[in-house]
């Protein structure tokens, strides 16, 4: 029987977590043809998220969890989930139920058909989102799809199910600055897209404010495209050519008409404009250098504070040790009368209580 590993990043999701667990478990238990496990990743939550995950683990052996030493970000949480997943199929989804778990059985059926290695979900609308946020998200997908060498589907979510061989390919990309949507596209493999309408969070607040989204978008563009560097180079060539032509024009004008160029305002505007373009190009170069700097330091993507697998293994070892100790002690007592036996006595013939 195939096993499905469901990776669920969590950051301060105490209000939504129990609702998510109950609903998704109900759907997964209806899939009699497959086993499943949850892998919850606590991304440095400051509320009761970790306490809830411990309770899930105590009550349901299908639940496993990892807890980071601090907030390392959703991308690090997804990567950790991939490393600890044991399933034949790997699913990534959020805990706020904006990713409908009702799609999981359909994803499973598509992968079982053998034609695809990944079945992903994309939103066809953004009902409930603020207009500015919706506009900027739409523009990001269009720009990223055009300038990068991978397909970035508009409305794409991290919510998807993939085969083990695709998951292993994703694990080969151990980079520090991660953009999962780009990584999923870069590794290739045949992908089928399922469309659904946007759903609002069941509880809690979004963990993606606008500045964080802008940084995430920048990571996506810089991580999978060198076009910004090329544009800065082309811009430098263009302005150098324009400056050369301008100097030639001014010299010829002075030699023919003896008319020196006047206009302090025009000169200052040109200086400020070209200076701004130069700073922009330096900033683009700096962004790529900063990413390279972070990569070459080889820092871990995340640091674990707690791992339910270790906790569970330790409890199993302690339970086995107690059973061993109990067995050793019970062999020194008579099972009928409870008296201590000597090394030479045998429980079958010493006890006066036996018939």
ZIPE-V715698 format. One record per backbone hydrogen bond with DSSP energy under -1.0 kcal/mol. NH is the residue of the N-H (numbers start at 1). CO is the residue of the C=O. E is the energy in kcal/mol with one decimal. If there is no record, write none. Layout:
nh: (NH & NH)
co: (CO & CO)
e: (E & E)
This chain:
nh: (4 & 5 & 6 & 7 & 8 & 10 & 17 & 20 & 21 & 22 & 23 & 24 & 25 & 26 & 27 & 28 & 29 & 31 & 32 & 34 & 35 & 37 & 38 & 39 & 40 & 41 & 42 & 43 & 44 & 52 & 53 & 54 & 55 & 56 & 57 & 58 & 59 & 60 & 63 & 64 & 66 & 67 & 68 & 69 & 77 & 78 & 79 & 80 & 81 & 82 & 83 & 84 & 85 & 88 & 89 & 90 & 91 & 92 & 93 & 103 & 104 & 107 & 108 & 109 & 110 & 111 & 112 & 113 & 114 & 117 & 118 & 119 & 120 & 121 & 122 & 123 & 124 & 129 & 134 & 135 & 136 & 137 & 138 & 139 & 140 & 141 & 142 & 143 & 144 & 145 & 146 & 147 & 148 & 149 & 156 & 157 & 160 & 161 & 162 & 163 & 164 & 167 & 168 & 169 & 170 & 171 & 173 & 174 & 183 & 184 & 185 & 186 & 187 & 192 & 194 & 196 & 202 & 213 & 214 & 215 & 216 & 217 & 218 & 219 & 220 & 221 & 222 & 223 & 230 & 231 & 232 & 233 & 234 & 235 & 236 & 237 & 238 & 239 & 240 & 241 & 242 & 243 & 244 & 245 & 246 & 247 & 248 & 249 & 250 & 251 & 252 & 253 & 254 & 255 & 256 & 257 & 258 & 267 & 268 & 269 & 270 & 271 & 272 & 273 & 274 & 275 & 276 & 277 & 278 & 279 & 280 & 281 & 282 & 283 & 284 & 285 & 286 & 287 & 288 & 289 & 290 & 291 & 292 & 293 & 294 & 295 & 296 & 297 & 298 & 305 & 306 & 308 & 311 & 312 & 313 & 314 & 315 & 316 & 317 & 318 & 319 & 320 & 321 & 322 & 323 & 324 & 325 & 326 & 327 & 328 & 329 & 330 & 331 & 332 & 333 & 334 & 338 & 341 & 349 & 350)
co: (35 & 89 & 37 & 91 & 39 & 41 & 13 & 16 & 17 & 18 & 19 & 20 & 21 & 22 & 23 & 24 & 25 & 28 & 30 & 31 & 2 & 4 & 62 & 6 & 64 & 8 & 66 & 10 & 42 & 48 & 49 & 50 & 51 & 52 & 53 & 54 & 55 & 56 & 60 & 38 & 40 & 306 & 42 & 303 & 73 & 74 & 75 & 76 & 77 & 78 & 79 & 80 & 81 & 3 & 3 & 162 & 5 & 160 & 7 & 100 & 101 & 103 & 104 & 105 & 106 & 107 & 108 & 109 & 111 & 190 & 190 & 161 & 192 & 159 & 194 & 155 & 196 & 126 & 130 & 131 & 132 & 133 & 134 & 135 & 136 & 137 & 138 & 139 & 140 & 141 & 142 & 143 & 144 & 224 & 153 & 121 & 92 & 119 & 90 & 117 & 88 & 163 & 164 & 165 & 166 & 167 & 170 & 172 & 179 & 180 & 181 & 182 & 183 & 118 & 120 & 122 & 96 & 209 & 210 & 211 & 212 & 213 & 214 & 215 & 216 & 217 & 218 & 219 & 226 & 227 & 228 & 229 & 230 & 231 & 232 & 233 & 234 & 235 & 236 & 237 & 238 & 239 & 240 & 241 & 242 & 243 & 244 & 245 & 246 & 247 & 248 & 249 & 250 & 251 & 252 & 253 & 254 & 263 & 264 & 265 & 266 & 267 & 268 & 269 & 270 & 271 & 272 & 273 & 274 & 275 & 276 & 277 & 278 & 279 & 280 & 281 & 282 & 283 & 284 & 285 & 286 & 287 & 288 & 289 & 290 & 291 & 292 & 293 & 295 & 67 & 67 & 65 & 307 & 308 & 309 & 310 & 311 & 312 & 313 & 314 & 315 & 316 & 317 & 318 & 319 & 320 & 321 & 322 & 323 & 324 & 325 & 326 & 327 & 329 & 330 & 339 & 334 & 332 & 346 & 346)
e: (-2.1 & -2.9 & -2.9 & -3.7 & -2.7 & -3.0 & -2.4 & -2.6 & -2.8 & -2.4 & -2.2 & -2.7 & -2.2 & -1.9 & -1.8 & -2.7 & -2.7 & -1.6 & -1.3 & -1.3 & -3.0 & -2.3 & -2.8 & -3.0 & -2.7 & -2.2 & -3.4 & -3.2 & -1.4 & -2.2 & -2.1 & -2.1 & -1.9 & -2.5 & -2.2 & -2.0 & -1.9 & -2.5 & -1.9 & -2.1 & -2.4 & -2.7 & -2.8 & -2.4 & -1.7 & -2.5 & -2.1 & -2.4 & -2.2 & -2.1 & -1.8 & -1.6 & -1.1 & -1.8 & -2.0 & -2.6 & -3.4 & -2.1 & -2.2 & -1.7 & -1.6 & -2.4 & -2.6 & -2.1 & -2.1 & -2.2 & -2.4 & -1.1 & -1.5 & -2.2 & -1.4 & -2.8 & -2.7 & -2.0 & -2.4 & -2.7 & -2.0 & -2.0 & -2.6 & -2.6 & -2.6 & -2.1 & -2.2 & -2.4 & -2.3 & -2.1 & -1.8 & -2.7 & -3.2 & -2.1 & -1.4 & -2.5 & -1.7 & -1.2 & -2.0 & -1.9 & -1.2 & -2.3 & -2.4 & -2.3 & -1.1 & -2.1 & -2.6 & -1.5 & -2.1 & -2.0 & -1.4 & -1.3 & -2.3 & -3.1 & -1.4 & -2.6 & -2.2 & -2.3 & -3.0 & -1.7 & -1.7 & -2.1 & -2.4 & -2.0 & -2.2 & -2.5 & -2.2 & -2.4 & -1.9 & -2.2 & -2.8 & -1.9 & -1.9 & -3.2 & -1.9 & -1.9 & -2.8 & -2.7 & -2.0 & -2.2 & -2.5 & -2.5 & -2.1 & -2.4 & -2.6 & -2.5 & -2.2 & -2.3 & -2.2 & -2.3 & -2.2 & -2.4 & -2.4 & -2.4 & -2.5 & -2.5 & -2.2 & -2.5 & -2.3 & -2.5 & -1.6 & -1.8 & -2.4 & -2.4 & -2.1 & -2.2 & -2.7 & -2.4 & -2.6 & -2.6 & -2.3 & -2.1 & -2.3 & -2.3 & -2.2 & -2.3 & -2.5 & -2.6 & -2.3 & -2.3 & -2.6 & -2.1 & -1.7 & -2.3 & -2.7 & -2.0 & -2.2 & -2.6 & -2.2 & -1.8 & -2.5 & -1.1 & -1.4 & -3.8 & -1.8 & -2.6 & -2.0 & -3.1 & -2.6 & -2.5 & -2.2 & -2.4 & -2.3 & -2.5 & -2.5 & -2.5 & -2.5 & -2.1 & -2.1 & -2.4 & -2.7 & -2.5 & -2.4 & -2.4 & -2.4 & -2.7 & -1.2 & -1.7 & -1.1 & -2.1 & -1.3 & -2.3 & -1.5 & -1.6)
